């Protein structure tokens, strides 16, 4: 394998602050490499429940963790101007001591996410959404790499934008792009350090998730080669977002049976939702996998 195995947990920011602190510190004590928050105005599955803003929360959680890498999976482009987001990322990179993973995405459509109706933000059509995202990623990449940046695009611009201090990570915090379709995969091949996918439609059977992920993986290889990029320099990451994910921590065998087929197609990072539905016995299994199984997988 060209990339070492990594394992992460994403938590939903609907818990009180004190519980979020304890949860992230607990995850850090286990052997996970990263911990993430989502980036939505509300939890669109349950819009009226409590919910914290992602980047503000991430800044706070950076101060109560020490070694684990942190990030947003993924930041929704419609919610922020790219230069402002670059400044936020620079700030959190410093607050965290250089532990930021910068997750970027085009954002969900209004058919899924009520943010546009609630806040008045424009719900762009899919082609415009991708075009805007492509410009935004280029701006963020430039701004975090350079002391002074300028850019003139169709949707966004920079004019001698100053970025100081430089990020702690060089040449910039690593970028994870969440991408599914061909246009987004092209942007990923050009700019990302990690590609993240959740596989496909909610409710799709596990074998279809694996097949679709492998197909996108091969498309990404082709796009990398067209750009003259070694495909092995792009990490492949999988977010297990499925009703079947409830069983992955039921036992060591379940966990290993899920991991191996994705390893076989080149996935080297696995991110799971924190199992909030678990009872105490199941949480003990989750802890066991974190403390005992994951270190063994890394050694292998």
C-alpha positions, 0 to 999 in steps of 0.5 A: 500500500502506498498510503498508511491506513487511517481511521476517523470518526465524525460526530454530529454537533447536536450535543451540549458543549461540555458533552462535545468536549468529553466525546472528542477527548474520549475519541482521542484516547482511542486509536483514531487518527482524526475526528470531524464535524459536519458543516450544515446550518441545521441538521437537515434530518432534524432541523429543529434540534440544537446544532452548533456551527462547524468552524466556530465549534472546531476552533473550540474543540482544537483547544481541548484536544492535543494530537488527533487531527481535526476537520470538517467533513466537508465545508459547504462552499455556498456558506462562505466566501473562499478567501474568508474560509482560507483565513478561518482555516489558517486560524484553526491550523494555528489554534490546533498546532498544525492538526487541521484537515481542510474538508471542502465540498460543493454543498447539498442542494436545496432539495436536501438542505433547508439552509437556502430557504432558511437564510436566503442564500442562493441555491445554485443549479448543479452546473453552477455549483460545481463551477463556483466550487472549482474557483473556490478551491483554486482561491483557497489553495493559492491563499494558503500557499502564498503570502499575497494572492490575486485571482479573477474568476467568473464568480470570485476574485482576489486582489493582492489578498494578504495572508499572514501568518503562514499556516503551520503546515506546509505548503498548506493544510491538507485538503480533503474534497468530497466528490461523487460526479465526474466534474467534482472528481476532476477538481479533486484530481487537481487540488486534493490531497485526499478524496472522500466519498460516502459511496452512493445513495442512502439505503444502497446495499453494501455491495453496490456501495463498494462497486460504485466507489471502485468505479469512481476510484478508477475514474479518479486514476484516469483524471490524475494521469491526464493531469500528469499526477501520480494517482498514488499521491492522492489518498482515497477516503471512505465515509460509511454513511449507510443504514448498514453502518450500524453493524460495523462495530458490532464485532471485530469480524464485522469490522474486518469484513467491512474494511478488507474489500475497500482496502483491496480497491485502494481505500486507505482512510475510513471514517465512521459516524460516532455510534450514538445509537449504541448501548453500553455493551456495544460501546465497549466493542467500539472501544475495543476496536479502537484500542486493539483492532485498529493498531493491529491493522496499521501494523499489518 
